[in-house]
Amino acid sequence: MKKRIPLSTPTMHTEELGFVHEAFDKNWIAPLGFNCDNFETELCAYLGGDLHGLSLCSGTAALHLAMKLAGIQRGDIVLCSDMTFAATVNPVSYEGGVQVFIDSDPETWNMDPVALERAFEKYPQAKVVVLAHLYGTPAKMDEILDICRRHGAVLIEDAAEALSTTYHGQPCGTFGEYNIVSFNGNKIITTSGGGMLLTKRKEDRDLAFKLATQAREPAPWYQHELIGYNYRMSNVVAGIGRGQLLHLEEHREAKTAIFRRYQEGFRDLPVTMNPYEADTRPNFWLSCLLIDEGKGDPMELMDLLAKNNIEARPIWKPMHMQPVFAGHDFITAGERAVNEDIFRRGLCLPSDIKMTVEEQTYVIDLIRSFFQ
């Protein structure tokens, strides 16, 4: 097949242009503006609950502001998801905190509550937990929230990959004291780049807004009493987000159909798909497989796909294995590291919702040939 089959790319519609044109027609293309305001309102309405949204230039910016609101200071221990993208945990370093990484459980590939409890036993002074939902699958939130409450810890929920995912009927991005979602180009909806901070308290949102706009004080001149940042979202790209939001459920359904076709196509192969618990609704942002022990090398499979113009990629390399975090503690529930095993045997498969059934069948047939 000559046409390239990508991992995950933006899927645009027509409504986005209407909101963007309105911004041009009103000559309101700078940061802030009606599209930003409405995007925040509309996303909070979609998620439900008493949330206050702040549209920002990236999910990383939202995470950084969440960590400032959580009060992380130099030398503070912060308990973090280990299996995630570096953006989840890098902002801890921005504030001088020290990441301690928590292994995953095999049932969700997300932060293991048993390992988290062990981490609090070792670091009772920890007051912030940073949790990511991997590939759109929710973590075991009931157990994790209970642990955080008992230890008086603030939960920062990174739902960058999990917009439209639900856990026991509650949307991801609403569990933490501070929550973030991402609209990067490959996410389930996009603004080309951007993110949103979601807070439970309006005063937290107001402080984050101030910090995101260079912490300017309400004075007739430029007065600054805090260090601020240039983190706001453009009114133009917020218009893209408003149009995309209208299609979020449609995108989730398409991602789910892709996952189900892989699941059926691999039924008799020595592989399993990314797992999830009952009474949860993943968004299946990326469909992933885990090769049974000794049944094949995922890098060899990735090479086979690449030779046929198909994009795949390794599972996120765990943070405790990254050179930049050498020496940081890593807490497991047992003797073996679950994340190291997932990284060694896992692979992310093409999950682009513009991929046709015929194209996905081609991918499945190639993968089947790998195991013959």
Beta strands, then each sheet from edge to edge (+ up, - down):
strand 1: 52-56
strand 2: 77-81
strand 3: 98-102
strand 4: 128-132
strand 5: 154-158
strand 6: 166-167
strand 7: 170-171
strand 8: 178-182
strand 9: 195-199
strand 10: 271-273
strand 11: 280-281
strand 12: 288-291
strand 13: 313-314
strand 14: 330-331
strand 15: 346-348
sheet 1: 1+ 9- 8+ 5+ 4+ 2+ 3+ 14+
sheet 2: 7+ 6- 11+
sheet 3: 10+ 12- 15+ 13-
end
